[in-house]
Amino acid sequence: MVLYFQQNVLGADFFNKVCGHLKLLEKEYFGLEFRHHSGHYVWLEMMKPLIKQIKCKMHFFFKFSIRFFLCNPSAILGTLTYLFALQIKQDLSNGSLTCNDNSAALLISHILQSEIGEYDEELDYQHLETKQYVPNQEYLDHKIMKFHKRHRGISPADSDVHLLEVARKLDMYGIRPHPAHDGEGQRINLAVTHSGVLVFQGNTKINTFSWGKIRKLSFKRKHFLIKLHDKIGQSCKDTLEFAMASRDVCKSFWKMCVEYHAFFRLSEEPKAVHKTLLSCKGSRFRYR
């Protein structure tokens, strides 16, 4: 899709134009990503003009993606179900939604039921030969077809719902890993979800800091800080520090945390900014 715009237009106006083109009314779950001049991907900010964000007068590419992954995506209906399922398919194919062979085969079997209908051995083989849903798919053909055979009578819409039900239980569901180092210099990945901030080693989740445990999130230069409530436990540090690649990368991840917390947890505007969970001295960003 190609859209033309004036660079002084606000991000929100441009985003609304994209959603209008897609005839999407419930747009709060989605956003537009683009490659920042520093090299990493960031979300288009709604209240800033495009010219202050992209800093480029040439052609520019935006990626329409899910911004906020729901804990129970199968509860949504209609177009939203289709778009969430489409995101899962994309994350599977590009390798960002990693899982074991059984889960991968089950996910693909629901995709087959949605895309080509009832199980047919010859048709399944032909389809899997021409379409790649996951890396190294050829090793899963037998498992995929075995699962697909069980889905007789399930409609395409219900197949998308089943796909989301399987996907949401995976550790990597909705995860956008941000490389960092912990206090001991070990390589880890940070991620934020509806439940809080997660820590991964590779694709294995090793820690979860739920919003209820977190007192404050902040950043200082390239260091991302998580301050926990005092009553979490005597053996647990009050403040955890993670080093990221640069200040820009650190600030970008902090912004994501602010946005996730605001989307899933905040029901009203905080009364005192200096006491809020996500305030940071010297940081002017506020979720709008």
One Martini backbone bead per residue (centre of mass of N, CA, C, O) as a GRO file, in nm:
protein
  288
    1MET     BB    1   0.095   0.037   0.024
    2VAL     BB    2   0.039   0.373  -0.095
    3LEU     BB    3   0.115   0.686   0.069
    4TYR     BB    4   0.041   1.030   0.081
    5PHE     BB    5   0.224   1.303   0.248
    6GLN     BB    6   0.277   1.535   0.485
    7GLN     BB    7   0.540   1.594   0.709
    8ASN     BB    8   0.350   1.780   0.915
    9VAL     BB    9   0.195   1.551   0.995
   10LEU     BB   10   0.050   1.367   1.214
   11GLY     BB   11   0.067   1.052   1.321
   12ALA     BB   12  -0.240   1.014   1.370
   13ASP     BB   13  -0.336   1.095   1.085
   14PHE     BB   14  -0.182   0.875   0.935
   15PHE     BB   15  -0.297   0.632   1.086
   16ASN     BB   16  -0.597   0.690   1.015
   17LYS     BB   17  -0.556   0.654   0.711
   18VAL     BB   18  -0.479   0.359   0.720
   19CYS     BB   19  -0.736   0.257   0.868
   20GLY     BB   20  -0.931   0.360   0.650
   21HIS     BB   21  -0.820   0.179   0.423
   22LEU     BB   22  -0.888  -0.089   0.612
   23LYS     BB   23  -1.155  -0.050   0.772
   24LEU     BB   24  -1.064   0.030   1.076
   25LEU     BB   25  -1.196   0.085   1.401
   26GLU     BB   26  -1.024  -0.106   1.598
   27LYS     BB   27  -0.704   0.054   1.654
   28GLU     BB   28  -0.562   0.030   1.949
   29TYR     BB   29  -0.377  -0.241   1.887
   30PHE     BB   30  -0.222  -0.064   1.679
   31GLY     BB   31   0.064   0.008   1.451
   32LEU     BB   32   0.361   0.188   1.339
   33GLU     BB   33   0.655   0.087   1.192
   34PHE     BB   34   1.008   0.196   1.198
   35ARG     BB   35   1.322   0.285   1.093
   36HIS     BB   36   1.551   0.419   1.261
   37HIS     BB   37   1.841   0.605   1.225
   38SER     BB   38   1.983   0.397   1.439
   39GLY     BB   39   1.833   0.095   1.329
   40HIS     BB   40   1.581   0.068   1.495
   41TYR     BB   41   1.267  -0.012   1.592
   42VAL     BB   42   0.972   0.197   1.590
   43TRP     BB   43   0.708   0.384   1.692
   44LEU     BB   44   0.467   0.576   1.601
   45GLU     BB   45   0.396   0.896   1.697
   46MET     BB   46   0.099   1.068   1.735
   47MET     BB   47   0.200   1.377   1.848
   48LYS     BB   48   0.398   1.376   1.605
   49PRO     BB   49   0.551   1.473   1.348
   50LEU     BB   50   0.694   1.312   1.091
   51ILE     BB   51   0.950   1.495   1.049
   52LYS     BB   52   1.049   1.429   1.359
   53GLN     BB   53   1.091   1.106   1.299
   54ILE     BB   54   1.215   1.027   1.006
   55LYS     BB   55   1.424   1.220   0.868
   56CYS     BB   56   1.295   1.195   0.559
   57LYS     BB   57   1.239   1.264   0.197
   58MET     BB   58   1.197   0.992   0.117
   59HIS     BB   59   1.110   0.695   0.102
   60PHE     BB   60   0.884   0.521   0.332
   61PHE     BB   61   0.857   0.251   0.574
   62PHE     BB   62   0.573   0.082   0.702
   63LYS     BB   63   0.450  -0.128   0.976
   64PHE     BB   64   0.167  -0.310   1.025
   65SER     BB   65   0.090  -0.375   1.374
   66ILE     BB   66   0.085  -0.518   1.666
   67ARG     BB   67   0.109  -0.358   1.987
   68PHE     BB   68  -0.122  -0.513   2.160
   69PHE     BB   69  -0.122  -0.806   2.335
   70LEU     BB   70  -0.347  -1.022   2.429
   71CYS     BB   71  -0.429  -1.265   2.664
   72ASN     BB   72  -0.730  -1.303   2.497
   73PRO     BB   73  -0.776  -1.309   2.162
   74SER     BB   74  -1.035  -1.505   2.130
   75ALA     BB   75  -1.249  -1.278   2.234
   76ILE     BB   76  -1.245  -1.165   1.971
   77LEU     BB   77  -1.391  -1.023   1.669
   78GLY     BB   78  -1.368  -1.063   1.346
   79THR     BB   79  -1.131  -0.868   1.219
   80LEU     BB   80  -0.945  -0.902   1.466
   81THR     BB   81  -0.901  -1.202   1.445
   82TYR     BB   82  -0.767  -1.194   1.166
   83LEU     BB   83  -0.529  -1.000   1.243
   84PHE     BB   84  -0.409  -1.172   1.467
   85ALA     BB   85  -0.364  -1.423   1.293
   86LEU     BB   86  -0.178  -1.283   1.088
   87GLN     BB   87   0.046  -1.220   1.294
   88ILE     BB   88   0.111  -1.510   1.371
   89LYS     BB   89   0.196  -1.601   1.089
   90GLN     BB   90   0.428  -1.399   1.062
   91ASP     BB   91   0.588  -1.484   1.321
   92LEU     BB   92   0.635  -1.771   1.225
   93SER     BB   93   0.783  -1.720   0.947
   94ASN     BB   94   1.018  -1.522   1.087
   95GLY     BB   95   1.081  -1.661   1.391
   96SER     BB   96   0.956  -1.502   1.650
   97LEU     BB   97   0.762  -1.760   1.696
   98THR     BB   98   0.871  -1.976   1.908
   99CYS     BB   99   0.865  -2.346   1.913
  100ASN     BB  100   0.774  -2.643   1.925
  101ASP     BB  101   0.682  -2.887   1.709
  102ASN     BB  102   0.393  -2.936   1.809
  103SER     BB  103   0.299  -2.640   1.808
  104ALA     BB  104   0.364  -2.579   1.514
  105ALA     BB  105   0.182  -2.800   1.390
  106LEU     BB  106  -0.084  -2.700   1.517
  107LEU     BB  107  -0.088  -2.419   1.397
  108ILE     BB  108  -0.078  -2.506   1.095
  109SER     BB  109  -0.338  -2.676   1.097
  110HIS     BB  110  -0.523  -2.429   1.140
  111ILE     BB  111  -0.437  -2.281   0.886
  112LEU     BB  112  -0.532  -2.495   0.686
  113GLN     BB  113  -0.830  -2.495   0.766
  114SER     BB  114  -0.865  -2.192   0.685
  115GLU     BB  115  -0.740  -2.200   0.378
  116ILE     BB  116  -0.837  -2.518   0.259
  117GLY     BB  117  -0.975  -2.691   0.472
  118GLU     BB  118  -1.018  -2.997   0.453
  119TYR     BB  119  -0.877  -3.288   0.473
  120ASP     BB  120  -0.612  -3.373   0.225
  121GLU     BB  121  -0.345  -3.537   0.151
  122GLU     BB  122  -0.266  -3.421  -0.128
  123LEU     BB  123  -0.328  -3.121  -0.071
  124ASP     BB  124  -0.140  -3.088   0.169
  125TYR     BB  125   0.126  -3.153   0.029
  126GLN     BB  126   0.110  -2.932  -0.186
  127HIS     BB  127   0.088  -2.690   0.008
  128LEU     BB  128   0.353  -2.745   0.178
  129GLU     BB  129   0.545  -2.717  -0.074
  130THR     BB  130   0.453  -2.399  -0.143
  131LYS     BB  131   0.432  -2.337   0.177
  132GLN     BB  132   0.588  -2.131   0.431
  133TYR     BB  133   0.547  -2.115   0.789
  134VAL     BB  134   0.824  -2.248   0.877
  135PRO     BB  135   1.110  -2.331   0.962
  136ASN     BB  136   1.167  -2.651   0.876
  137GLN     BB  137   0.886  -2.782   0.773
  138GLU     BB  138   0.956  -3.066   0.642
  139TYR     BB  139   0.967  -3.209   0.942
  140LEU     BB  140   0.627  -3.159   0.993
  141ASP     BB  141   0.417  -3.279   0.798
  142HIS     BB  142   0.301  -3.520   0.954
  143LYS     BB  143   0.196  -3.362   1.201
  144ILE     BB  144   0.017  -3.162   1.057
  145MET     BB  145  -0.175  -3.374   0.923
  146LYS     BB  146  -0.267  -3.511   1.183
  147PHE     BB  147  -0.407  -3.256   1.297
  148HIS     BB  148  -0.587  -3.178   1.055
  149LYS     BB  149  -0.771  -3.435   1.066
  150ARG     BB  150  -0.920  -3.326   1.343
  151HIS     BB  151  -1.074  -3.053   1.197
  152ARG     BB  152  -1.339  -3.139   1.121
  153GLY     BB  153  -1.591  -2.881   1.074
  154ILE     BB  154  -1.412  -2.632   1.084
  155SER     BB  155  -1.408  -2.313   1.051
  156PRO     BB  156  -1.219  -2.050   0.964
  157ALA     BB  157  -1.291  -1.872   1.210
  158ASP     BB  158  -1.239  -2.097   1.427
  159SER     BB  159  -0.944  -2.148   1.346
  160ASP     BB  160  -0.841  -1.873   1.440
  161VAL     BB  161  -0.915  -1.912   1.735
  162HIS     BB  162  -0.738  -2.165   1.782
  163LEU     BB  163  -0.473  -2.031   1.710
  164LEU     BB  164  -0.480  -1.822   1.946
  165GLU     BB  165  -0.496  -2.026   2.179
  166VAL     BB  166  -0.217  -2.149   2.129
  167ALA     BB  167  -0.034  -1.891   2.114
  168ARG     BB  168  -0.090  -1.760   2.406
  169LYS     BB  169   0.080  -2.009   2.558
  170LEU     BB  170   0.336  -1.894   2.460
  171ASP     BB  171   0.626  -1.743   2.553
  172MET     BB  172   0.650  -1.577   2.254
  173TYR     BB  173   0.399  -1.422   2.278
  174GLY     BB  174   0.435  -1.093   2.180
  175ILE     BB  175   0.748  -1.084   2.143
  176ARG     BB  176   1.007  -0.820   2.183
  177PRO     BB  177   1.326  -0.838   2.179
  178HIS     BB  178   1.576  -0.683   2.405
  179PRO     BB  179   1.888  -0.640   2.426
  180ALA     BB  180   2.097  -0.734   2.713
  181HIS     BB  181   2.242  -0.679   3.043
  182ASP     BB  182   2.313  -0.779   3.335
  183GLY     BB  183   2.477  -0.736   3.640
  184GLU     BB  184   2.680  -0.991   3.532
  185GLY     BB  185   2.695  -0.973   3.199
  186GLN     BB  186   2.458  -1.120   3.087
  187ARG     BB  187   2.283  -1.234   2.829
  188ILE     BB  188   1.972  -1.079   2.742
  189ASN     BB  189   1.610  -1.039   2.730
  190LEU     BB  190   1.368  -0.794   2.686
  191ALA     BB  191   1.013  -0.765   2.780
  192VAL     BB  192   0.669  -0.667   2.703
  193THR     BB  193   0.348  -0.710   2.860
  194HIS     BB  194   0.041  -0.730   3.006
  195SER     BB  195   0.195  -0.837   3.286
  196GLY     BB  196   0.495  -0.718   3.209
  197VAL     BB  197   0.830  -0.786   3.274
  198LEU     BB  198   1.066  -0.972   3.083
  199VAL     BB  199   1.306  -1.249   3.100
  200PHE     BB  200   1.558  -1.371   2.871
  201GLN     BB  201   1.718  -1.676   2.751
  202GLY     BB  202   1.669  -1.646   2.465
  203ASN     BB  203   1.365  -1.851   2.464
  204THR     BB  204   1.384  -1.835   2.785
  205LYS     BB  205   1.205  -1.786   3.062
  206ILE     BB  206   1.339  -1.644   3.385
  207ASN     BB  207   1.146  -1.380   3.426
  208THR     BB  208   0.886  -1.199   3.623
  209PHE     BB  209   0.751  -0.858   3.625
  210SER     BB  210   0.493  -0.752   3.758
  211TRP     BB  211   0.308  -0.476   3.806
  212GLY     BB  212   0.269  -0.537   4.118
  213LYS     BB  213   0.596  -0.536   4.175
  214ILE     BB  214   0.621  -0.257   4.050
  215ARG     BB  215   0.718   0.080   4.125
  216LYS     BB  216   0.949   0.145   3.897
  217LEU     BB  217   1.043   0.299   3.583
  218SER     BB  218   1.368   0.354   3.426
  219PHE     BB  219   1.630   0.576   3.287
  220LYS     BB  220   2.002   0.583   3.240
  221ARG     BB  221   2.087   0.619   2.965
  222LYS     BB  222   2.163   0.268   2.907
  223HIS     BB  223   1.985   0.221   3.173
  224PHE     BB  224   1.760  -0.014   3.302
  225LEU     BB  225   1.507   0.031   3.560
  226ILE     BB  226   1.390  -0.178   3.839
  227LYS     BB  227   1.153  -0.108   4.088
  228LEU     BB  228   1.067  -0.260   4.382
  229HIS     BB  229   0.892  -0.368   4.619
  230ASP     BB  230   0.977  -0.425   4.947
  231LYS     BB  231   0.774  -0.700   4.979
  232ILE     BB  232   0.889  -0.924   4.786
  233GLY     BB  233   1.183  -0.976   4.929
  234GLN     BB  234   1.484  -1.015   5.089
  235SER     BB  235   1.641  -1.159   4.836
  236CYS     BB  236   1.552  -0.910   4.682
  237LYS     BB  237   1.609  -0.658   4.501
  238ASP     BB  238   1.507  -0.331   4.467
  239THR     BB  239   1.718  -0.292   4.216
  240LEU     BB  240   1.728  -0.330   3.864
  241GLU     BB  241   1.993  -0.366   3.614
  242PHE     BB  242   2.016  -0.278   3.259
  243ALA     BB  243   2.209  -0.311   2.971
  244MET     BB  244   2.221  -0.130   2.674
  245ALA     BB  245   2.329  -0.016   2.370
  246SER     BB  246   2.157   0.258   2.420
  247ARG     BB  247   1.969   0.527   2.486
  248ASP     BB  248   1.760   0.488   2.259
  249VAL     BB  249   1.692   0.195   2.321
  250CYS     BB  250   1.611   0.236   2.615
  251LYS     BB  251   1.386   0.446   2.566
  252SER     BB  252   1.212   0.272   2.379
  253PHE     BB  253   1.150   0.051   2.590
  254TRP     BB  254   1.028   0.236   2.803
  255LYS     BB  255   0.792   0.330   2.631
  256MET     BB  256   0.662   0.054   2.600
  257CYS     BB  257   0.601   0.022   2.900
  258VAL     BB  258   0.420   0.264   2.931
  259GLU     BB  259   0.207   0.175   2.721
  260TYR     BB  260   0.130  -0.099   2.845
  261HIS     BB  261   0.046   0.004   3.120
  262ALA     BB  262  -0.172   0.201   3.018
  263PHE     BB  263  -0.344  -0.009   2.858
  264PHE     BB  264  -0.375  -0.242   3.105
  265ARG     BB  265  -0.384  -0.054   3.397
  266LEU     BB  266  -0.483   0.231   3.342
  267SER     BB  267  -0.786   0.423   3.435
  268GLU     BB  268  -0.626   0.688   3.521
  269GLU     BB  269  -0.493   0.974   3.590
  270PRO     BB  270  -0.238   1.060   3.755
  271LYS     BB  271  -0.200   1.283   4.020
  272ALA     BB  272   0.117   1.218   4.072
  273VAL     BB  273   0.394   1.206   3.886
  274HIS     BB  274   0.625   1.142   4.108
  275LYS     BB  275   0.448   0.863   4.196
  276THR     BB  276   0.466   0.704   3.960
  277LEU     BB  277   0.569   0.418   3.813
  278LEU     BB  278   0.683   0.573   3.518
  279SER     BB  279   0.853   0.783   3.625
  280CYS     BB  280   1.122   1.024   3.519
  281LYS     BB  281   1.384   1.196   3.570
  282GLY     BB  282   1.406   1.385   3.269
  283SER     BB  283   1.138   1.259   3.154
  284ARG     BB  284   0.873   1.370   2.922
  285PHE     BB  285   0.724   1.122   2.871
  286ARG     BB  286   0.378   1.059   2.779
  287TYR     BB  287   0.099   0.893   2.766
  288ARG     BB  288  -0.175   0.935   2.506
   0.00000   0.00000   0.00000
